[in-house]
Amino acid sequence: MSITVPTNVPQPMQATLKFYLSLPKVSCTAALYMCHNYGSVGECIASSVTTLQRKAKMAEWRAREVHAYLRRDFCAEMTPQK
């Protein structure tokens, strides 16, 4: 399978790419697809497993794991403080 989105990410998308790459089970290729196929991180977070699978070009099991991770409750006390 070849990558059908641009591999050079414009400067405004760099932070978004870094976010997607920080997610467990998201490959470099999937992160590129996510950058180009979602209008925002919020749109990605709100998407279904099927949509995530289609837009990120990933297997169903991987999309399920990413989907579950994005919906997991996090303890606010464990986040970095300013």
N, C-alpha and C positions, 0 to 999 in steps of 0.2 A: 504494500500500500504506500503510495506516495503522499507527501504533505501537499494539500491543495490550497493552503493559505500562505500569505507572505511570511517568511521566517524572520525578516527584519521588523522589529516592533518599534513604532515611532515613540519618541520620548514621552508623550502624554500617556501612553499605555504601559510604560515600564513598571510603574507601581502596581498596576493591575496584574501584570504578568508575574511579578514577585509574589503577590498574594496567592494566585492560583498555584504557583509552584510550591508554596508552603503547605498546601493541603495534602494530607496523606493520600496515597494511591493515584496522584495526578502526575502524569509524565510531562516531559517538556513538550511533546507533540500535543497532548491533550490541552495543556495550558495555552499553547498558541491558538488552537481551535476555539477555546473558551474566550480568549481575548477578542478574536475576530467575529465570533458568532453571537456574543452577548453584548447588549448595549451598555450594561453596567453589572457590577458585582451583585447588586441587589436583585437584578433580573435572574442571574444565575442561582442565587440562594433560593429564590422563590420558585424555581422551575421543578418540574416533576422528574422522576427517574428516567422516564422515556425521553423527555426533552433533553436532559443532561446527556444521556447516552447518544442521542442523535447529534447534538451540537458540539460535543467534545470528542465525538468519534471514539467512544470507549465501550468496552464490553458491559453487558447488563450488570454483572456482579460488581464490577468496579464502580459503575454509576450508582448502584445501591449503597455502596460503602461511602462514597463521597457525599451522597445525598444525606445519609444518616449523620455523617460528621458535621455537615453544615447545619443540621437541626438539633444538634446536641446542646444541652444546657451546660454553660460554663460557670464556674465559680468566679465572681467578680474579684474576689480577694486574691486570686492567682494571676491576675493580669498586671502588667507593669504599671507602676504608679509614676506620675510626672513629678 
